[in-house]
Structure formats: C-alpha cells, structure tokens
Amino acid sequence: MNIFQGRWRLVIDVSKVKVTHIMADGCVCEDLGAYLDTHLLPEDVQRMILGFIQDGHAIGEQNGLA
C-alpha cells in the first residue's frame, strides 16, 4: 500500500497484518464468514440492512436504474 504525504511517499508492508474481529457479543472472530454461518445478526441490524437495500432500490428507481 502506498500512502502519499506531500512530497514523500510512505510505503507500508501489509503482508504481515492480522485482523482480529471482536464481535458485539464479546467473542473473537478470525473468519467473518464462519461467524455469520453460526450466528444470527441481531434483529435491529437485519432491519437496518433491509432498510439500506430498500432505500438503494428506491434511489435506483428514481434515477431510472432499477
């Protein structure tokens, strides 16, 4: 990854970066796919995602994209 700061170019090696997800229920998750296979999202989150999908669809219809 290259990050430009003014005239200098900062190069960061991300090959050894490890991401650990600490979930809302307190468990540590190494693999989000596996987590979602065994845990249901809270109802609030499900409603929020559905709302985003519905809003996006409505915007697409307004712009002639749906």
Buried (B, 14 or more C-beta within 10 A) or exposed (E): EEEEEEEEEEEEEEEEEEEEEEEEEEEEBEEEEEBEEEEEEEEEEEEEEEEEEEEEEEEEEEEEEE
